[in-house]
Amino acid sequence: MHLSSRLRNLAILLLAAATTLFADDTYRVVHTYPHDPNAYTQGLVFVDGHLYESTGLNGRSSLRMDDLATGRALQSAPVPSQYFAEGLTAWGSTLVQLTWQSHVAFVYDRFSFRLLRTFHYDCDGWGLTADSKDLILSDGTATIRFFDPATFREVRRIEVKDHGQPVTQLNELEYIRGQIYSNVWHTDRIVRISPATGQVLGWINLAGLLPDNERSDP
């Protein structure tokens, strides 16, 4: 076999391996729970047996603790009407809630929902999660930013890329077993991201999870 043929075959094998590596994962529904259809969900976090939710829209934004079995809000605090609330995460005994374009976040006592303080950031606020060290924020672009929870100073950022191409519209975030998971707005896909490099580690395809006739907002 000529060297060029060997190289061509090797390239085909590498391409096949890469294609297999990045084939979309699928999903299996294990349970469903009721939810308030009037809540414009922007952030969810489940901690110590409680489901906390951030809901959006100006004049309708709130922080809630929901009963998982019934979908009823057990505790709620309104967000001032000038703010469009977004992502939510837990940090110790607090909850941190972003706003969309106001560049301000609220820090609450997780048990009383008492507002403890605010902090500012210089980008839009979309999704929020945390690892053991930092708060992790998305702003709708391919950039993910890391903030010190004590000082709320940005400590670093990563650019999310799949085969060298930026992945934009990164939205709600979760940190799971050393990886960042982000849903990509306007799609039915979740991307798995390396928090060290921003490299895409895989995709989850959620097509068919919610039928079109059950979508309350196209």
C-alpha positions in Angstrom: 0.0 0.0 0.0 1.3 3.4 -0.9 2.1 5.9 1.9 -0.6 8.3 0.6 -3.2 5.5 0.8 -2.1 4.7 4.4 -2.4 8.3 5.4 -5.8 8.6 3.7 -7.1 5.5 5.6 -5.7 6.8 8.9 -7.4 10.1 8.3 -10.7 8.2 7.7 -10.3 6.2 10.9 -9.5 9.3 12.9 -12.5 11.1 11.5 -14.7 8.1 12.3 -13.3 8.0 15.9 -14.0 11.8 16.3 -17.5 11.4 15.0 -18.2 8.6 17.4 -16.7 10.5 20.3 -19.0 13.5 19.7 -22.1 11.6 18.9 -25.0 13.1 20.8 -26.1 11.3 24.0 -29.8 10.6 24.4 -32.0 10.6 27.5 -34.5 8.6 29.5 -37.3 10.2 31.5 -37.4 8.6 35.0 -40.1 10.8 36.5 -42.1 14.0 35.9 -43.3 16.6 38.5 -45.9 19.4 38.2 -44.8 23.0 37.8 -46.5 26.4 37.8 -47.1 27.1 34.1 -47.1 30.9 34.9 -43.5 30.7 36.2 -41.0 31.8 33.6 -38.2 29.5 34.9 -34.7 31.0 34.6 -32.7 29.0 37.2 -33.2 25.9 39.3 -31.2 24.4 42.1 -32.0 21.4 44.3 -30.2 21.4 47.6 -30.8 19.7 51.0 -34.1 18.3 49.8 -35.5 21.6 48.5 -36.1 22.9 45.0 -35.3 26.6 44.6 -36.3 28.5 41.5 -35.6 31.9 39.9 -38.4 33.2 37.7 -38.0 36.0 35.1 -39.7 38.8 33.3 -39.9 42.4 34.5 -42.5 42.8 37.1 -42.9 39.0 37.5 -39.5 37.9 38.7 -39.2 36.0 41.9 -37.2 33.7 44.1 -39.1 30.6 45.2 -38.8 27.4 47.2 -41.1 24.9 45.4 -42.8 21.7 46.7 -41.5 19.1 44.3 -44.5 16.9 44.6 -47.2 19.5 44.0 -45.4 22.3 42.2 -46.7 24.8 44.7 -44.5 27.6 46.0 -43.8 27.1 49.7 -41.9 30.3 50.1 -41.5 33.2 47.7 -39.8 36.6 47.5 -40.6 39.1 44.7 -37.7 40.7 42.8 -38.1 44.5 42.2 -40.0 45.2 39.0 -37.2 46.9 37.2 -35.2 43.6 37.2 -35.5 40.6 35.0 -34.2 37.7 37.2 -32.1 35.0 35.6 -29.8 32.2 36.8 -29.6 30.9 40.4 -27.2 28.8 42.4 -26.6 27.9 46.1 -23.4 28.9 47.9 -23.2 27.7 51.5 -26.2 29.0 53.3 -26.9 31.6 50.6 -28.7 31.7 47.2 -27.2 33.9 44.5 -29.6 35.2 41.8 -28.6 36.9 38.6 -30.4 39.6 36.6 -30.4 39.7 32.8 -29.3 43.2 31.7 -29.0 45.1 34.9 -25.6 43.6 35.7 -26.5 43.1 39.4 -26.9 39.9 41.4 -28.7 39.4 44.7 -27.4 37.3 47.6 -30.1 35.9 49.9 -30.1 33.9 53.1 -31.2 30.5 51.9 -33.6 29.9 54.8 -35.3 33.2 55.3 -34.9 34.7 51.7 -33.6 37.8 53.4 -31.5 39.9 51.0 -28.0 40.1 52.4 -26.2 42.1 49.7 -25.8 42.7 46.0 -22.8 42.7 43.6 -22.2 43.9 40.1 -20.7 42.3 37.0 -19.9 43.8 33.6 -21.9 41.5 31.3 -25.4 40.1 30.9 -26.5 37.5 33.4 -27.9 34.3 32.0 -27.0 31.0 33.8 -25.3 30.5 37.1 -23.8 27.5 38.9 -20.8 26.8 41.2 -18.0 24.4 41.8 -16.2 24.0 45.1 -14.3 27.2 44.6 -16.0 29.7 42.2 -19.4 31.0 41.0 -19.7 30.2 37.3 -21.7 32.5 35.0 -22.9 32.5 31.4 -23.8 35.6 29.5 -25.4 34.3 26.3 -22.1 34.2 24.4 -19.4 31.5 24.1 -17.8 33.0 27.2 -18.1 31.5 30.7 -16.8 33.5 33.6 -15.6 32.4 37.1 -16.1 34.7 40.1 -14.7 34.6 43.7 -17.8 34.1 45.9 -16.2 36.1 48.7 -15.3 39.2 46.7 -17.3 38.7 43.6 -14.3 39.5 41.6 -13.9 37.8 38.2 -10.9 35.4 38.5 -10.9 33.9 35.0 -12.9 33.0 31.9 -13.0 30.3 29.2 -14.3 30.3 25.6 -16.4 27.3 24.8 -15.5 25.7 21.5 -16.5 22.6 19.6 -13.8 21.5 17.0 -12.5 25.1 17.1 -15.9 26.8 16.6 -17.4 28.9 19.3 -20.6 27.6 20.9 -22.8 30.7 21.7 -26.1 31.2 23.5 -24.9 29.3 26.5 -27.7 29.6 29.0 -28.7 27.7 32.2 -25.6 26.1 33.8 -25.0 23.1 36.1 -21.7 21.8 37.5 -21.8 17.9 37.6 -18.9 15.6 38.4 -16.2 18.0 37.2 -18.0 19.2 34.1 -20.1 22.2 33.2 -23.5 21.4 31.6 -25.2 24.2 29.6 -28.4 24.2 27.6 -28.0 26.1 24.4 -30.9 28.6 24.0 -33.3 28.1 21.0 -32.2 24.4 20.8 -33.1 21.1 22.4 -29.4 20.4 23.2 -27.2 20.4 26.3 -23.4 20.8 25.9 -20.9 19.3 28.3 -17.9 21.6 28.8 -14.4 21.3 30.3 -14.1 23.9 33.0 -10.4 24.0 32.6 -10.2 24.6 28.8 -13.7 25.4 27.5 -13.4 22.4 25.2 -16.7 20.7 24.4 -16.7 17.2 25.8 -20.0 16.0 24.4 -23.7 16.8 23.6 -27.0 15.6 24.9 -29.9 15.7 22.5 -33.3 16.3 24.2 -35.4 16.4 21.0 -39.0 15.2 21.7 -38.8 15.8 25.5 -41.6 18.4 25.2 -44.1 18.1 22.4 -44.7 21.2 20.3 -48.4 21.3 21.5 -47.2 21.6 25.1 -44.9 24.5 24.5 -46.4 27.6 26.1 -44.0 30.0 24.4 -42.4 29.3 20.9 
